[in-house]
Amino acid sequence: MDAERYTPTRLEWLVLNVETKIPMLLSQLRRLKDLKTVDDIRVFFRVKEPDTVVVVTRYVKEVPKDVVKLLDEEIERQTLEIAKHYGWDSWVKIERDMP
């Protein structure tokens, strides 16, 4: 069976790269802030064409707001750092989807 080749868009590639950083970020955050379980915070990404990464963050109410803020800032920093590496930082935008 022949598989159809797919080439991701720049935005999809960026999201894929950022997604690889999330487990490490969450692990560090859990260690630093003594969160109870791995399910305290979940982070997902969506592509919003033509130029936007949507960061979807869900967390239980017991997670302190400063922890969520710290995670949000670090995700933005990592996303822009990766975009800059590829020369895409001039056009990429970041939106947040948080409760």
DSSP file (Angstrom, degrees, kcal/mol; ACC not computed):
  #  RESIDUE AA STRUCTURE BP1 BP2  ACC     N-H-->O    O-->H-N    N-H-->O    O-->H-N    TCO  KAPPA ALPHA  PHI   PSI    X-CA   Y-CA   Z-CA
    1    1 A M              0   0    0      0, 0.0     2,-0.5     0, 0.0     0, 0.0   0.000 360.0 360.0 360.0 130.3    0.0    0.0    0.0
    2    2 A D        -     0   0    0      1,-0.0     2,-0.4     0, 0.0     0, 0.0  -0.716 360.0-142.1 -85.7 127.4    1.4    3.4   -1.0
    3    3 A A        -     0   0    0     -2,-0.5     2,-0.4     1,-0.0    -1,-0.0  -0.705  17.3-122.0 -87.7 138.4    1.3    6.0    1.7
    4    4 A E        -     0   0    0     -2,-0.4     2,-0.2     1,-0.1    -1,-0.0  -0.667  29.0-124.6 -80.3 129.7    0.4    9.5    0.7
    5    5 A R        -     0   0    0     -2,-0.4     2,-0.4     2,-0.0    -1,-0.1  -0.474  25.0-165.1 -76.0 144.1    3.2   11.9    1.7
    6    6 A Y        -     0   0    0     -2,-0.2    -1,-0.0     2,-0.0    -2,-0.0  -0.997   8.7-161.5-132.0 130.7    2.3   14.9    3.8
    7    7 A T        -     0   0    0     -2,-0.4    -2,-0.0     0, 0.0     0, 0.0  -0.954  23.8-131.0-109.6 119.6    4.4   18.0    4.4
    8    8 A P        -     0   0    0      0, 0.0     2,-0.0     0, 0.0    -2,-0.0  -0.292  22.1-112.1 -67.6 153.6    3.4   20.0    7.5
    9    9 A T     >  -     0   0    0      1,-0.1     4,-2.4     4,-0.0     5,-0.2  -0.278  33.5-102.5 -72.0 168.7    2.9   23.7    7.3
   10   10 A R  H  > S+     0   0    0      1,-0.2     4,-2.4     2,-0.2     5,-0.1   0.909 125.0  51.1 -60.0 -40.7    5.4   26.0    9.1
   11   11 A L  H  > S+     0   0    0      2,-0.2     4,-2.4     1,-0.2    -1,-0.2   0.910 109.8  48.3 -65.2 -42.5    2.7   26.5   11.8
   12   12 A E  H  > S+     0   0    0      2,-0.2     4,-2.4     1,-0.2    -1,-0.2   0.888 111.6  50.9 -63.4 -38.6    2.1   22.8   12.2
   13   13 A W  H  X S+     0   0    0     -4,-2.4     4,-2.1     2,-0.2    -2,-0.2   0.900 109.4  50.6 -65.7 -40.7    5.9   22.3   12.4
   14   14 A L  H  X S+     0   0    0     -4,-2.4     4,-2.5     2,-0.2    -2,-0.2   0.941 110.8  48.4 -61.6 -48.2    6.2   25.0   15.1
   15   15 A V  H  X S+     0   0    0     -4,-2.4     4,-2.8     1,-0.2    -2,-0.2   0.913 109.6  52.9 -59.5 -43.9    3.4   23.4   17.1
   16   16 A L  H  X S+     0   0    0     -4,-2.4     4,-1.1     1,-0.2    -1,-0.2   0.909 110.4  47.9 -58.4 -43.0    5.0   20.0   16.9
   17   17 A N  H  X S+     0   0    0     -4,-2.1     4,-0.5     1,-0.2     3,-0.3   0.905 112.7  47.7 -65.3 -42.3    8.3   21.4   18.1
   18   18 A V  H >X S+     0   0    0     -4,-2.5     3,-1.6     1,-0.2     4,-0.9   0.899 105.2  60.0 -66.8 -39.7    6.6   23.2   21.1
   19   19 A E  H >< S+     0   0    0     -4,-2.8     3,-0.5     1,-0.3    -1,-0.2   0.824  97.1  60.5 -58.0 -31.4    4.7   20.1   22.0
   20   20 A T  H 3< S+     0   0    0     -4,-1.1     4,-0.4    -3,-0.3    -1,-0.3   0.742 103.2  52.1 -69.0 -21.0    7.9   18.3   22.5
   21   21 A K  H <X S+     0   0    0     -3,-1.6     4,-2.2    -4,-0.5     3,-0.2   0.703  89.8  79.9 -85.2 -21.3    8.9   20.8   25.3
   22   22 A I  H <X S+     0   0    0     -4,-0.9     4,-2.9    -3,-0.5     5,-0.3   0.886  86.1  53.7 -62.5 -45.8    5.7   20.5   27.3
   23   23 A P  H  > S+     0   0    0      0, 0.0     4,-2.2     0, 0.0    -1,-0.2   0.915 112.5  46.1 -56.6 -40.8    6.4   17.3   29.2
   24   24 A M  H  > S+     0   0    0     -4,-0.4     4,-2.5    -3,-0.2     5,-0.2   0.923 112.9  49.5 -66.5 -43.4    9.7   18.7   30.5
   25   25 A L  H  X S+     0   0    0     -4,-2.2     4,-2.5     1,-0.2    -1,-0.2   0.927 113.3  46.2 -61.2 -45.1    8.1   22.1   31.4
   26   26 A L  H  X S+     0   0    0     -4,-2.9     4,-2.6     2,-0.2    -1,-0.2   0.891 111.4  52.3 -65.6 -38.9    5.3   20.3   33.3
   27   27 A S  H  X S+     0   0    0     -4,-2.2     4,-2.0    -5,-0.3    -2,-0.2   0.928 111.9  45.5 -61.9 -45.7    7.8   18.0   35.1
   28   28 A Q  H  X S+     0   0    0     -4,-2.5     4,-2.5     1,-0.2    -2,-0.2   0.915 113.3  50.1 -63.7 -43.0    9.9   21.0   36.2
   29   29 A L  H  X S+     0   0    0     -4,-2.5     4,-2.5    -5,-0.2    -2,-0.2   0.909 109.5  50.4 -63.4 -42.8    6.9   22.9   37.3
   30   30 A R  H  X>S+     0   0    0     -4,-2.6     4,-1.0     1,-0.2     5,-1.0   0.881 112.5  47.6 -63.6 -38.1    5.5   20.0   39.3
   31   31 A R  H  <5S+     0   0    0     -4,-2.0    -2,-0.2    -5,-0.2    -1,-0.2   0.916 116.1  43.3 -68.4 -42.9    8.8   19.6   41.1
   32   32 A L  H  <5S+     0   0    0     -4,-2.5    -2,-0.2     1,-0.2    -1,-0.2   0.844 124.8  32.8 -72.4 -34.2    9.2   23.2   41.9
   33   33 A K  H  <5S-     0   0    0     -4,-2.5    -1,-0.2    -5,-0.2    -2,-0.2   0.364 100.4-125.6-109.3   4.0    5.6   23.8   43.0
   34   34 A D  T  <5 -     0   0    0     -4,-1.0     2,-0.2    -5,-0.2    -3,-0.2   0.919  36.9-175.5  53.5  52.5    4.8   20.4   44.5
   35   35 A L      < -     0   0    0     -5,-1.0    -1,-0.1    -6,-0.2    28,-0.0  -0.521  25.3-128.6 -77.2 151.1    1.7   19.7   42.5
   36   36 A K  S    S+     0   0    0     -2,-0.2     2,-0.3     1,-0.1    -1,-0.1   0.909  74.1   7.1 -74.0 -46.0   -0.1   16.6   43.5
   37   37 A T    >   -     0   0    0      1,-0.0     3,-1.3     0, 0.0     4,-0.2  -0.856  68.7-109.8-136.3 168.5   -0.6   14.6   40.3
   38   38 A V  T 3  S+     0   0    0     -2,-0.3     3,-0.4     1,-0.3    -1,-0.0   0.636 114.2  63.7 -71.8 -13.0    0.3   14.7   36.6
   39   39 A D  T 3  S+     0   0    0      1,-0.2    -1,-0.3     3,-0.0     3,-0.1   0.374  72.8  94.1 -92.9   5.1   -3.3   15.5   35.9
   40   40 A D  S <  S+     0   0    0     -3,-1.3    20,-1.9     1,-0.2     2,-0.4   0.879  96.0  22.3 -62.8 -37.9   -3.3   18.9   37.6
   41   41 A I  E     -A   59   0A   0     -3,-0.4     2,-0.4    -4,-0.2    18,-0.2  -0.997  65.5-173.6-135.7 135.2   -2.4   20.8   34.4
   42   42 A R  E     -A   58   0A   0     16,-3.2    16,-2.7    -2,-0.4     2,-0.4  -0.985   5.1-166.1-126.6 140.2   -2.9   19.8   30.8
   43   43 A V  E     +A   57   0A   0     -2,-0.4     2,-0.3    14,-0.2    14,-0.2  -0.993  11.0 169.9-129.7 131.3   -1.7   21.8   27.8
   44   44 A F  E     -A   56   0A   0     12,-2.9    12,-3.1    -2,-0.4     2,-0.4  -0.881  18.6-141.5-131.8 164.2   -2.7   21.3   24.2
   45   45 A F  E     -A   55   0A   0     -2,-0.3     2,-0.3    10,-0.2    10,-0.2  -0.968  10.0-169.3-130.8 146.4   -2.1   23.3   21.0
   46   46 A R  E     -A   54   0A   0      8,-2.2     8,-3.0    -2,-0.4     2,-0.5  -0.963  21.5-128.8-128.4 150.4   -4.2   24.2   18.0
   47   47 A V  E     -A   53   0A   0     -2,-0.3     2,-0.6     6,-0.2     6,-0.2  -0.863  18.3-169.9 -96.8 129.2   -3.2   25.7   14.7
   48   48 A K  E >>  -A   52   0A   0      4,-3.0     4,-2.1    -2,-0.5     3,-0.7  -0.888  38.2-101.7-120.8  97.7   -5.2   28.8   13.7
   49   49 A E  T 34 S+     0   0    0     -2,-0.6     4,-0.0     1,-0.3    -2,-0.0  -0.255  89.7  20.4 -60.5 145.2   -4.3   29.5   10.1
   50   50 A P  T 34 S-     0   0    0      0, 0.0    -1,-0.3     0, 0.0   -39,-0.2  -0.998 133.7 -17.7 -99.0  -8.4   -2.6   31.5    8.8
   51   51 A D  T <4 S+     0   0    0     -3,-0.7    42,-2.7    41,-0.1     2,-0.4   0.250  94.9 103.2-146.2  17.2   -0.2   32.5   11.6
   52   52 A T  E  <  -Ab  48  93A   0     -4,-2.1    -4,-3.0    40,-0.2     2,-0.5  -0.917  43.4-159.4-123.8 133.7   -1.5   31.7   15.1
   53   53 A V  E     -Ab  47  94A   0     40,-2.8    42,-2.6    -2,-0.4     2,-0.6  -0.924  18.3-152.3 -99.3 124.6   -0.7   29.0   17.7
   54   54 A V  E     -Ab  46  95A   0     -8,-3.0    -8,-2.2    -2,-0.5     2,-0.6  -0.894   3.8-153.8-101.3 121.5   -3.5   28.6   20.2
   55   55 A V  E     -Ab  45  96A   0     40,-3.0    42,-3.0    -2,-0.6     2,-0.6  -0.855   7.1-162.4 -96.7 117.6   -2.3   27.3   23.6
   56   56 A V  E     -Ab  44  97A   0    -12,-3.1   -12,-2.9    -2,-0.6     2,-0.5  -0.898  10.9-177.3-103.8 116.5   -5.1   25.5   25.4
   57   57 A T  E     +A   43   0A   0     40,-2.0     2,-0.4    -2,-0.6   -14,-0.2  -0.960   5.8 178.8-119.6 128.7   -4.5   25.1   29.1
   58   58 A R  E     +A   42   0A   0    -16,-2.7   -16,-3.2    -2,-0.5     2,-0.3  -0.982   9.9 162.7-127.1 140.4   -6.7   23.3   31.5
   59   59 A Y  E     -A   41   0A   0     -2,-0.4   -18,-0.2   -18,-0.2     2,-0.1  -0.990  39.4 -99.2-154.1 156.8   -6.1   22.8   35.2
   60   60 A V    >   -     0   0    0    -20,-1.9     3,-1.9    -2,-0.3   -20,-0.0  -0.446  40.2-111.6 -77.2 155.7   -7.8   21.9   38.4
   61   61 A K  T 3  S+     0   0    0      1,-0.3    -1,-0.1    -2,-0.1     4,-0.1   0.702 111.9  68.1 -64.3 -19.1   -8.9   24.7   40.7
   62   62 A E  T 3  S+     0   0    0      2,-0.1    -1,-0.3   -22,-0.0   -22,-0.0   0.642  74.7 101.9 -76.0 -12.9   -6.4   23.8   43.3
   63   63 A V  S <  S-     0   0    0     -3,-1.9     5,-0.1   -23,-0.2    -4,-0.0  -0.592  82.8-116.0 -73.5 124.0   -3.5   24.9   41.1
   64   64 A P    >>  -     0   0    0      0, 0.0     4,-1.6     0, 0.0     3,-1.0  -0.280  14.6-125.3 -61.3 143.5   -2.3   28.3   42.2
   65   65 A K  H 3> S+     0   0    0      1,-0.3     4,-2.6     2,-0.2     5,-0.2   0.825 109.7  60.5 -59.9 -33.0   -2.7   31.1   39.7
   66   66 A D  H 3> S+     0   0    0      1,-0.2     4,-2.1     2,-0.2    -1,-0.3   0.831 102.9  52.2 -66.2 -29.5    1.0   32.0   39.9
   67   67 A V  H <> S+     0   0    0     -3,-1.0     4,-2.4     2,-0.2    -1,-0.2   0.922 110.6  46.8 -69.4 -44.6    1.8   28.4   38.7
   68   68 A V  H  X S+     0   0    0     -4,-1.6     4,-2.6     2,-0.2    -2,-0.2   0.906 113.0  50.0 -63.1 -41.8   -0.5   28.8   35.7
   69   69 A K  H  X S+     0   0    0     -4,-2.6     4,-2.5     2,-0.2    -1,-0.2   0.915 110.3  49.8 -63.4 -43.4    1.0   32.2   34.9
   70   70 A L  H  X S+     0   0    0     -4,-2.1     4,-2.1     2,-0.2    -2,-0.2   0.917 112.3  47.5 -62.1 -44.5    4.5   30.9   35.1
   71   71 A L  H  X S+     0   0    0     -4,-2.4     4,-2.6     2,-0.2     5,-0.2   0.925 111.2  51.3 -62.2 -45.3    3.7   28.0   32.8
   72   72 A D  H  X S+     0   0    0     -4,-2.6     4,-2.2     1,-0.2    -2,-0.2   0.912 110.7  48.1 -59.1 -44.9    2.0   30.4   30.3
   73   73 A E  H  X S+     0   0    0     -4,-2.5     4,-2.3     1,-0.2    -1,-0.2   0.892 112.4  48.9 -63.6 -40.1    5.0   32.7   30.2
   74   74 A E  H  X S+     0   0    0     -4,-2.1     4,-2.7     2,-0.2    -2,-0.2   0.879 109.4  51.5 -70.2 -37.8    7.4   29.8   29.7
   75   75 A I  H  X S+     0   0    0     -4,-2.6     4,-2.6     2,-0.2    -2,-0.2   0.925 111.6  47.8 -63.4 -43.5    5.3   28.3   26.9
   76   76 A E  H  X S+     0   0    0     -4,-2.2     4,-2.5    -5,-0.2     5,-0.2   0.927 112.5  49.0 -62.5 -44.2    5.2   31.7   25.2
   77   77 A R  H  X S+     0   0    0     -4,-2.3     4,-2.2     1,-0.2    -2,-0.2   0.931 113.5  46.0 -61.1 -46.3    9.0   32.1   25.6
   78   78 A Q  H  X S+     0   0    0     -4,-2.7     4,-2.5     2,-0.2     5,-0.2   0.907 112.2  51.3 -63.8 -42.4    9.7   28.6   24.2
   79   79 A T  H  X S+     0   0    0     -4,-2.6     4,-2.5     1,-0.2    -2,-0.2   0.933 113.4  43.8 -61.6 -46.9    7.3   29.1   21.3
   80   80 A L  H  X S+     0   0    0     -4,-2.5     4,-2.4     2,-0.2    -1,-0.2   0.849 111.7  54.4 -68.8 -33.3    9.0   32.4   20.3
   81   81 A E  H  X S+     0   0    0     -4,-2.2     4,-1.9    -5,-0.2    -2,-0.2   0.923 111.7  43.8 -64.8 -44.2   12.4   31.0   20.8
   82   82 A I  H  X S+     0   0    0     -4,-2.5     4,-1.5     2,-0.2    -2,-0.2   0.917 113.4  51.4 -66.8 -43.0   11.7   28.1   18.4
   83   83 A A  H  X>S+     0   0    0     -4,-2.5     5,-3.3     1,-0.2     6,-0.6   0.904 109.1  51.3 -60.0 -41.4   10.0   30.4   15.9
   84   84 A K  H ><5S+     0   0    0     -4,-2.4     3,-1.0     4,-0.2    -1,-0.2   0.897 103.3  58.8 -63.5 -39.8   13.1   32.7   16.0
   85   85 A H  H 3<5S+     0   0    0     -4,-1.9    -1,-0.2     1,-0.3    -2,-0.2   0.875 112.4  39.9 -55.7 -38.9   15.3   29.7   15.3
   86   86 A Y  H 3<5S-     0   0    0     -4,-1.5    -1,-0.3    -3,-0.2    -2,-0.2   0.492 117.5-111.6 -89.5  -4.2   13.4   29.1   12.1
   87   87 A G  T <<5S+     0   0    0     -3,-1.0     3,-0.2    -4,-0.6    -3,-0.2   0.740  88.2 114.5  80.4  22.8   13.1   32.8   11.2
   88   88 A W    >>< +     0   0    0     -5,-3.3     4,-1.7    -6,-0.2     3,-1.6   0.390  37.3  99.4-105.4   0.8    9.4   32.8   11.8
   89   89 A D  T 34 S+     0   0    0     -6,-0.6    -1,-0.1     1,-0.3    -5,-0.1   0.667  72.1  67.5 -66.9 -15.7    9.2   35.1   14.8
   90   90 A S  T 34 S+     0   0    0     -3,-0.2    -1,-0.3    -7,-0.2    -2,-0.1   0.709 115.8  22.3 -77.2 -18.5    8.2   38.1   12.7
   91   91 A W  T <4 S+     0   0    0     -3,-1.6    -2,-0.2     2,-0.0    -1,-0.1   0.606  93.3 105.9-122.4 -16.9    4.8   36.6   11.8
   92   92 A V     <  -     0   0    0     -4,-1.7     2,-0.3   -12,-0.1   -40,-0.2  -0.423  46.5-166.7 -74.1 142.0    3.8   34.0   14.4
   93   93 A K  E     -b   52   0A   0    -42,-2.7   -40,-2.8    -2,-0.1     2,-0.4  -0.897   8.5-146.7-122.9 154.4    1.1   35.0   16.9
   94   94 A I  E     -b   53   0A   0     -2,-0.3     2,-0.3   -42,-0.2   -40,-0.2  -0.987  13.7-176.6-125.1 129.4    0.1   33.2   20.1
   95   95 A E  E     -b   54   0A   0    -42,-2.6   -40,-3.0    -2,-0.4     2,-0.4  -0.883  16.2-138.5-118.0 155.2   -3.4   33.1   21.5
   96   96 A R  E     -b   55   0A   0     -2,-0.3     2,-0.5   -42,-0.2   -40,-0.2  -0.919  11.1-167.2-117.2 141.7   -4.5   31.5   24.8
   97   97 A D  E     +b   56   0A   0    -42,-3.0   -40,-2.0    -2,-0.4    -2,-0.0  -0.870  33.2 147.1-124.7  94.2   -7.5   29.4   25.6
   98   98 A M              0   0    0     -2,-0.5   -40,-0.1   -42,-0.2    -2,-0.1  -0.934 360.0 360.0-128.4 150.4   -7.8   29.3   29.4
   99   99 A P              0   0    0      0, 0.0   -41,-0.1     0, 0.0    -1,-0.0   0.519 360.0 360.0 -68.8 360.0  -10.8   29.0   31.7
